[in-house]
Amino acid sequence: GIINDPVLIRLEENRFWLSLANSDTLLWAKGVAVNSGMDVDITEPDVSPLQVQGPDSKNVLKDLVGPAVLDLGYYYFMETKIGGIPVVVTRTGWTAEVGYEVYLTDGSRGLELWDRIMEAGKKYDIRPIAPSEIRRIEAGILNYGSDMTLENNPYEVDLGWLVNLDKKADFIGKTALAKTKKEGVKRKLVGLEIHGPQINAWALEFWDVKKDGKKVGHLTALTYSPRLQKNLGYAWVPVALSRLGTELAVATPSGDRPATVVKKPFVDPKKDLPKS
């Protein structure tokens, strides 16, 4: 199963961070370490992340830490200071827009860091928000705990490209993943375009997905995309119904809506925008 979907940051040759979604990954890693035969210390660091995302994020970070941040490649990091506050800045984010994550490494200075970032962003009209569901769904970014869980495997969610079964070294799950790849999967997480007017509801439950009036799966994510002017979502369906163009229906609180299986990501599939 999928334990989590973290970003791995290699701070030093033998020092790593896993920046992850909420789960028991720390306990899992400690359990693996017990019988690994390795000399490894696994802890939860006193680190607090926040994200600066969007078209002006480069300007904000340049004003805070200097022009060197503009040379930071996609999925690279730098250790620096913001007004004397120690941080790690990564070229990552949960929006698939141009953006950065700022990891505070001195927990006593959180409010000071927040104020400095907000002050630097004033002239760029910076705004504090929660994670952008619209942008992450448009970009095909999955949410651990709803779109995928421990019950799923990478091939069901189109993440098989991250699994290297040809590497010589063994790894946890290698045999099972090779078996799954050979046998194929029975269900898949697909992208859906849900037709009709804008759906304003926040899907607090997994709405049913139907074929010919019968339940065949469920919706895991839903949003309205202003840029595409479409209702978009992810859904679990049997693999036989996962082909592009398959016509389905989504059971919304106001009645069934026709839907079509479409390719995801819905926007910028090559990630040209966050790499820019």
C-alpha positions as CSV (number, residue, x, y, z in Angstrom):
1,G,0.0,0.0,0.0
2,I,0.9,3.7,-0.3
3,I,2.3,4.8,3.1
4,N,2.3,8.5,2.2
5,D,3.3,10.9,-0.6
6,P,6.2,12.9,0.8
7,V,8.7,15.3,-0.7
8,L,12.2,13.9,0.1
9,I,14.8,16.6,1.0
10,R,18.4,15.5,1.2
11,L,19.9,18.1,3.4
12,E,23.3,16.4,3.8
13,E,24.8,13.1,2.5
14,N,23.2,11.1,5.3
15,R,20.5,13.5,6.6
16,F,17.1,13.6,5.0
17,W,13.7,15.2,5.6
18,L,10.4,13.7,4.6
19,S,7.8,16.5,4.2
20,L,4.6,14.6,4.2
21,A,0.8,14.5,4.7
22,N,-0.8,13.5,7.9
23,S,-0.3,9.8,8.7
24,D,1.6,7.4,10.9
25,T,4.7,7.5,8.6
26,L,7.0,8.3,11.5
27,L,6.0,5.2,13.4
28,W,6.2,3.1,10.2
29,A,9.8,4.4,9.6
30,K,10.8,3.6,13.1
31,G,9.4,0.1,12.8
32,V,11.4,-0.4,9.6
33,A,14.6,0.9,11.2
34,V,14.4,-1.6,14.1
35,N,15.2,-4.6,11.9
36,S,17.1,-2.8,9.1
37,G,20.6,-3.5,10.4
38,M,21.3,0.2,9.8
39,D,22.7,2.9,12.2
40,V,19.9,5.4,11.7
41,D,18.2,8.0,13.9
42,I,14.6,8.8,13.0
43,T,13.0,11.8,14.7
44,E,10.4,14.5,14.0
45,P,12.4,17.7,13.5
46,D,11.3,21.0,15.0
47,V,10.5,22.4,11.6
48,S,7.4,24.4,10.5
49,P,6.6,24.8,6.8
50,L,4.6,27.4,4.9
51,Q,4.1,28.0,1.2
52,V,4.5,31.0,-0.9
53,Q,2.9,30.2,-4.3
54,G,1.8,32.0,-7.4
55,P,3.2,34.3,-10.2
56,D,4.8,36.8,-7.8
57,S,6.3,34.2,-5.4
58,K,9.7,34.7,-7.1
59,N,9.6,38.4,-6.4
60,V,8.6,37.9,-2.8
61,L,11.4,35.4,-2.1
62,K,13.9,37.5,-4.0
63,D,13.1,40.5,-1.8
64,L,13.4,38.3,1.3
65,V,16.6,36.3,0.6
66,G,18.2,37.8,-2.4
67,P,18.5,37.0,-6.1
68,A,20.2,33.6,-5.6
69,V,16.7,32.1,-5.0
70,L,15.9,32.8,-8.6
71,D,18.5,30.2,-9.7
72,L,16.9,27.5,-7.5
73,G,15.8,24.7,-9.8
74,Y,12.4,22.8,-9.5
75,Y,12.6,20.4,-6.6
76,Y,15.9,21.9,-5.3
77,F,16.5,23.7,-2.0
78,M,18.7,26.2,-0.3
79,E,19.5,26.9,3.3
80,T,19.4,30.6,4.1
81,K,18.1,33.3,6.5
82,I,15.2,35.7,6.3
83,G,16.1,38.7,8.5
84,G,18.3,36.4,10.6
85,I,15.7,33.7,10.9
86,P,17.1,30.3,9.8
87,V,15.0,28.6,7.0
88,V,15.2,26.0,4.3
89,V,13.6,27.2,1.0
90,T,12.5,24.6,-1.5
91,R,11.2,25.0,-5.0
92,T,8.1,22.9,-4.4
93,G,4.4,23.4,-3.5
94,W,0.9,21.9,-3.6
95,T,-0.4,24.1,-6.4
96,A,1.7,23.3,-9.5
97,E,2.2,27.1,-9.9
98,V,5.5,28.8,-9.6
99,G,6.2,28.6,-5.9
100,Y,8.3,27.9,-2.8
101,E,8.0,26.2,0.5
102,V,9.7,27.9,3.5
103,Y,10.7,25.6,6.4
104,L,11.3,27.5,9.6
105,T,14.0,25.7,11.7
106,D,13.7,27.9,14.8
107,G,10.3,27.3,16.2
108,S,10.5,30.3,18.5
109,R,10.5,32.8,15.6
110,G,7.3,31.7,13.8
111,L,5.4,34.9,14.2
112,E,8.4,37.0,13.2
113,L,8.8,34.9,10.0
114,W,5.1,35.3,9.2
115,D,5.2,39.0,9.6
116,R,8.3,39.4,7.4
117,I,6.8,37.4,4.6
118,M,3.5,39.2,4.7
119,E,5.3,42.6,4.8
120,A,7.5,41.6,1.8
121,G,4.4,40.5,-0.1
122,K,2.3,43.6,0.5
123,K,3.3,45.3,-2.8
124,Y,2.5,42.1,-4.6
125,D,-1.0,41.8,-3.0
126,I,-0.1,38.7,-1.0
127,R,-3.0,36.8,0.6
128,P,-3.1,34.1,3.2
129,I,-5.2,31.1,2.2
130,A,-5.7,27.4,2.8
131,P,-4.3,24.9,0.3
132,S,-5.8,25.5,-3.1
133,E,-8.1,22.6,-4.0
134,I,-8.8,24.1,-7.3
135,R,-5.2,24.3,-8.5
136,R,-4.1,21.0,-7.0
137,I,-7.0,19.1,-8.7
138,E,-6.4,20.9,-12.0
139,A,-2.8,19.9,-11.8
140,G,-3.5,16.2,-11.0
141,I,-2.0,16.4,-7.5
142,L,-3.4,13.7,-5.3
143,N,-4.4,14.1,-1.6
144,Y,-3.2,11.4,0.7
145,G,-6.1,10.1,2.8
146,S,-8.8,10.8,0.3
147,D,-7.6,10.2,-3.2
148,M,-5.3,7.4,-2.1
149,T,-4.7,5.5,1.1
150,L,-2.8,2.5,2.4
151,E,-5.2,0.3,0.6
152,N,-4.0,1.5,-2.8
153,N,-0.9,0.9,-4.9
154,P,1.0,3.2,-7.3
155,Y,-0.3,1.5,-10.5
156,E,-3.9,2.2,-9.5
157,V,-3.2,6.0,-9.3
158,D,-0.9,6.4,-12.3
159,L,2.2,6.7,-10.2
160,G,3.8,3.5,-11.5
161,W,6.5,5.7,-13.2
162,L,7.9,6.3,-9.7
163,V,8.6,2.6,-9.2
164,N,11.9,1.2,-10.5
165,L,11.6,-2.5,-10.5
166,D,14.8,-2.8,-12.5
167,K,17.1,-1.5,-9.7
168,K,19.5,-4.1,-8.3
169,A,18.9,-3.2,-4.7
170,D,15.9,-4.7,-2.9
171,F,13.3,-2.5,-1.3
172,I,10.1,-2.9,0.8
173,G,7.3,-4.0,-1.5
174,K,9.4,-4.8,-4.5
175,T,8.1,-8.3,-4.9
176,A,4.5,-7.3,-4.3
177,L,4.7,-4.4,-6.8
178,A,6.3,-6.6,-9.4
179,K,3.4,-9.1,-9.0
180,T,0.8,-6.3,-9.2
181,K,2.4,-4.8,-12.3
182,K,2.4,-8.2,-14.0
183,E,-1.2,-9.1,-13.1
184,G,-2.6,-5.7,-13.6
185,V,-5.0,-3.7,-11.4
186,K,-8.8,-4.1,-10.9
187,R,-9.6,-0.4,-10.4
188,K,-8.1,3.0,-11.2
189,L,-8.3,6.6,-10.0
190,V,-9.5,8.6,-13.1
191,G,-10.1,12.2,-14.0
192,L,-13.7,13.2,-14.5
193,E,-15.3,16.1,-16.2
194,I,-18.8,16.5,-14.7
195,H,-21.1,18.2,-17.1
196,G,-23.7,20.9,-16.5
197,P,-23.6,24.2,-14.6
198,Q,-21.1,25.0,-11.9
199,I,-21.3,22.7,-8.8
200,N,-20.8,24.9,-5.8
201,A,-21.1,22.1,-3.2
202,W,-18.1,21.1,-1.2
203,A,-18.0,17.3,-1.4
204,L,-17.9,16.3,2.3
205,E,-18.7,12.7,1.4
206,F,-17.6,10.4,-1.4
207,W,-20.4,10.8,-3.9
208,D,-21.4,7.7,-5.9
209,V,-20.3,7.2,-9.5
210,K,-22.7,5.3,-11.6
211,K,-22.9,3.4,-14.9
212,D,-26.3,2.6,-16.3
213,G,-27.9,3.6,-13.0
214,K,-25.7,1.2,-10.9
215,K,-23.0,2.3,-8.5
216,V,-19.6,1.4,-9.8
217,G,-17.3,3.7,-7.8
218,H,-17.0,6.9,-5.9
219,L,-15.8,10.5,-6.2
220,T,-12.8,11.5,-4.1
221,A,-12.2,15.1,-5.1
222,L,-14.4,17.8,-6.7
223,T,-13.8,21.4,-7.8
224,Y,-15.0,24.0,-10.3
225,S,-12.2,25.2,-12.5
226,P,-12.6,28.9,-13.4
227,R,-9.9,28.8,-16.0
228,L,-11.5,25.8,-17.8
229,Q,-15.1,26.6,-16.8
230,K,-15.7,23.0,-16.0
231,N,-16.5,20.8,-13.0
232,L,-13.5,18.5,-12.4
233,G,-13.0,15.6,-10.1
234,Y,-11.2,12.3,-9.4
235,A,-13.1,9.0,-9.0
236,W,-12.3,5.4,-8.3
237,V,-13.8,3.1,-11.0
238,P,-13.3,-0.5,-12.2
239,V,-10.5,-0.7,-14.7
240,A,-12.9,-1.6,-17.5
241,L,-14.5,1.8,-17.0
242,S,-11.3,3.8,-16.8
243,R,-10.7,4.3,-20.5
244,L,-10.8,7.9,-21.8
245,G,-14.1,8.9,-23.1
246,T,-16.1,6.5,-20.9
247,E,-19.5,8.0,-20.0
248,L,-20.6,7.8,-16.4
249,A,-22.8,9.7,-13.9
250,V,-22.1,11.3,-10.6
251,A,-24.7,11.3,-7.9
252,T,-24.8,14.9,-6.6
253,P,-27.1,16.0,-3.8
254,S,-29.3,17.7,-6.4
255,G,-29.4,14.6,-8.7
256,D,-27.3,12.6,-11.1
257,R,-24.9,14.5,-13.4
258,P,-23.4,13.1,-16.6
259,A,-19.6,12.8,-16.5
260,T,-16.8,11.7,-18.8
261,V,-13.5,10.1,-18.0
262,V,-10.8,12.5,-19.2
263,K,-7.0,12.7,-19.1
264,K,-5.3,14.1,-16.0
265,P,-3.6,16.4,-15.2
266,F,-6.4,18.7,-16.5
267,V,-3.9,21.6,-16.9
268,D,-0.2,21.8,-17.8
269,P,0.6,18.1,-17.9
270,K,4.3,18.7,-18.4
271,K,4.5,21.0,-15.4
272,D,6.0,23.8,-17.5
273,L,4.5,26.4,-15.2
274,P,6.1,25.4,-11.9
275,K,9.4,24.8,-13.7
276,S,9.4,28.2,-15.2
